[in-house]
Amino acid sequence: MPILSKVLRGDFIESVHVAYGVAVDQEGNVVYSTGDPDYLTCIRSSLKPFQASAAVDSGAVDDAGFSEDEIALMCASHNGEDIHVETAQSMLNKLGFTTDHYCCGNHLPYDKPASQTLIKNSTEPSPLHNNCSGKHAGMLALSKYLGADPDDYVHTDHPVQKAILEKVKSYTGLEKISTAIDGCSAPTPFLTLSNIAALFQKLTSGNYPELERLYLAMNQFPYLIAGRKRFDTDFITAMKGRAVCKVGGEALRGFGIRQSDGSVLGCAVKVLDGNMRALGSSSLSFLDKLELLTDLELNELKQYQEPILKNHRGIPVGKISTDIDF
């Protein structure tokens, strides 16, 4: 019984996206799933809070003097708006590094106005505009704290990446984890959806001091996690301190949600064809099925529930309608 997102043009189905979702409890037990909870996928940027945990737990962020908003940016896949760029620059300044030390590469800001401003001014994007610039500043902080050569800190054998992988192994209980190279050049693991959901349960549980600090930073500064018109920022804001989420490439998202009875669930949702346009509605359909969101919270996120599709003249031509198929 997968999650189906039906792309309607007029009254007719034009395309269908299939998604899997899984929820786990504090013991790591699967309490609900749509599709295969053992589906193996690349965690991509949904890993960022757990990559950041190595720098937090070691003391590297405090040694660098990072503020809580800067710690939040370490977990971000941001828009490249001014606030994101300025925060990343502040982190580099505190480290005594420059953008030349970055290994993440350049791309235009995700945010359309920010991107248009660069183009209008004939300005090339810098690594600070890269959505991963906060994560990489955190990695550079860890490299400096460990006394390691900052060159090629993204290499699998670098002390930074070894420290991160050990943290992920400790959270997952896995002895061996296969990795590939992410868009920002850092290693990224392949994990099952239930593994990913369990990571987010731990992030939200309050049982790990380094993860709790990241959880609180993400909640205190949700705009730094993504930015204007982005699901992650809007979701964290709507949940008012009781949940976090983090998107990953190829249409993956992890959630950690604190419930009124004191329990904490971790969830993961993956659109199998990697199409981001179905991820927001698939995520909300899954969470709504588990009754994890209040009516007020759902209402604040209604723009993601059944997105309206418009053509190049701004005329509505259809919508994405999502439900769990039985």
Buried (B, 14 or more C-beta within 10 A) or exposed (E): EBBBBBBBEEEEEEBEBBBBBBBBBBEBEBBBBBBBBEBEBBBBBBBBBBBBBBBBBBEBBEBBEBBBBBBBBBBBBBBBBEBBBEBBBBBBEBBEBEBEBBBBEBBBBBBEEBBEBBEEEEEEBBBBBBBBBBBBBBBBBBBBBBEBEBEEBBBEEBBBBBBBBEBBBBBBEBEEBEBEEBBBBBBBBEBBBBBBBBBBBBBBBBEBEBBBBBBBBBBBBBBBBBBBEBBBBBBBBBBEEBBBBBBBBBBBBBBBBBEEEEEBBBBBBBBBEBBBBBBBBBBBBBBBBBEBBEEEBBEBBEEBBBBEBEEEEEEEEBBBBBBBEE
